[in-house]
């Protein structure tokens, strides 16, 4: 079985889900490059669509199967995020302390490589005295999307 994708419309643009038989592989936000869709077939997945519907309608979505390749360090960071409550935020340092890492920058690099934002809610991470970044950016459309996600959760 190959890979599939479909678009999900939000107020700030389309999110594209890329998945295979094992689960969600990537979630592309409106500003992301879509070159990785080459060779995948367009087909909606009802579980992923329901997750996004629930999320954007203010409900707590059911967990999804995800199929991503990450390092052990990234897994530790992502596990912390998957156990944070909707609408709450953590700092890079908070996550570092929880996983035994003294480098908030390393946590930020792990977040920058998150292949399934929203599902692994990296938008919930902020800096100690600032809004933090999103997908490696600290201003512009990526930060606008981060703020949109945080508002959606409140």
Residue, then its C-alpha position, 0 to 999 in steps of 0.5 A: x500500500x502506498x501513501x495518500x493525502x487530502x486537504x483540510x480547509x481552515x480559516x488560514x488555509x489548507x492543511x494537507x494530511x499525508x498518511x499510509x496504512x500505518x498512520x499519519x506520516x505528515x501534516x502540512x500546514x498552509x505555508x509548507x512545501x507540498x513537494x513530498x506529495x509526489x507519488x501519493x494518491x488523493x484520498x480522504x481518511x475519515x479518522x484524520x478528518x474527524x480528528x481535525x474536525x474535533x480539534x477545530x470545533x473545540x472538542x478533545x480529539x481521539x488519538x490517531x495512529x502516527x507513522x513517523x521516524x524520530x530520534x529518541x530525543x525527539x520522542x521524549x520531547x513529543x511525549x511531553x507535548x502529547x500529555x499537555x492539556x489543550x489551551x496550556x503552554x510550556x516553555x522550552x526550558x520546562x520541557x528540557x527539565x521534564x526530560x533531563x535536558x539542559x538545552x532549551x535550544x535542543x528542545x526547539x530543534x526537536x520541535x522544528x522537526x515535528x512532522x505532525x504539528x497539531x497532532x503533536x502540539x508544538x504550538x503550545x511551546x513558548x519562550x520564557x519571556x516571548x511567544x517562542x517560534x513555530x516551524x523555525x520562524x519567530x514572525x510572519x505567517x508561521x507565527x500567525x498560524x501558531x497564534x491561530x492554533x492557540x486561540x482555537x484551543x482557548 
